[in-house]
Amino acid sequence: MQRVPLRNSEDGLNHRAKGGVHLWKLEQRPNVGSMLLRLNFNTDVAPRLLFLKEIGVEDSRFGYIITHNPFILTESLENLQSRVNYLKSKKFSSETVASMVSRAPYLLNFSVKRLDNRLGFYQQQLNLSASSTRNIVARLPRLLCGSLEPVKENLKVCEIELGFKENEIQHIVIAVPKVLTANKRKLSQIFDFLHNIMKVPHNLIAKFPQVLNSKYLRLRERHLFLEFLGKAQYDPTLPNYISLDRLVSLPDETFCTELALATLEDFLATGRLLLGVRKWYYNMCGFNKIGLMRDDTIVEDSDVKEALRRLPEAQYNDRMFRIKRALDLSMKQQILPKDQWTKYEEDNRYLAPYLEEVIREKQEREEWMKR
């Protein structure tokens, strides 16, 4: 991966831009390369790096910010300062503003009016106090610069599909802001297991909303193990109660000794049985028998095509080899010898991180273009 540190011998900014800039990412974005070539380091780049430094952004974050939002180098210093001043006027501390800018690179590209409208949306939509609104935005600053459509959709899902009351949704969001931007399918999957399989009522899920942000497989395997032991009891009014937050947050060994009252070996043995079921289903799907991985089978829409462009060359070439071989086998109605099937343990989601990045960047750009 190419990493090129920003350099300027006159003022030492090369030492402060420790994180470096991913040029390969910038080169793949339309018009960004030509824009950067027009910039003068001393008059355009250096003043904005110094501005970031002055508002408290860590040196190591410079590269990350510019890689994800090179357009910050074209924003006037007056506009950047006015947006920082606005956030401080809303009682965000200097440290919080610096942290927010570090984690949400597009934040300072949005006008004061846009930032104000976005804060107002969350405060009114969720009936939050100014303090609570500040709290959720400080913890998840991309709420101010990402698209509102996923947020609105998730709020509808929580109310209509999952059946939470308004005050329950409010409590969930304050505790776990990520629920607003979570993958809708994963959110529904976890809720369905909690409510319909584990029989946990809405009020208990709302009381321990961190469980909605947990890993589905961890939740499922631990519940099934407790059920096997006859200890899957999540009602706080009954004896031997197990709280949802401890169920998903404890390390495996602590979960076994304190909640399941069983050995780690027994838990792992049960996990191996469940893993066997997952492997069986994986082989039943069939794509691995012609040498494909799961991510090889994703339909190539525009987002997937962009994610593929960002793959390292070696990974892209490996993918094309697998697909070409699979097409040839399918034409001949053949499969590979069993020792050449893609193994469950070796099937990594190589494309998923790039695809998630593409979708997130697209949403941020779309919001920025609406200014």
Secondary structure, DSSP 4 states (H G I P E B T S, - for coil): ---B----TTTTHHHH-TT-B-HHHHHTSTTHHHHHHH--IIIIIHHHHHHHHHTT--GGGHHHHHHH-GGGGGS-HHHHHHHHHHHHHTT--HHHHHHHHHH-TTGGGS-HHHHHHHHHHHHHHTT--HHHHHHHHHHSGGGGTS-SHHHHHHHHIIIIIS---HHHHHHHHHH-GGGGTS-HHHHHHHHHIIIIIS---HHHHHHSGGGGGS-HHHHHHHHHHHHHHT-----TTSTT---HHHHHHS-HHHIIIIII-S-HHHHHHHHHHHHHHHHHHHHHH-GGGGT--GGGGS---HHHHHHHHTS-HHHHHHHHHHHHHHHHHHHTT----GGGSPPGGG---SSHHHHHHHHHHHHHHHHHHT-
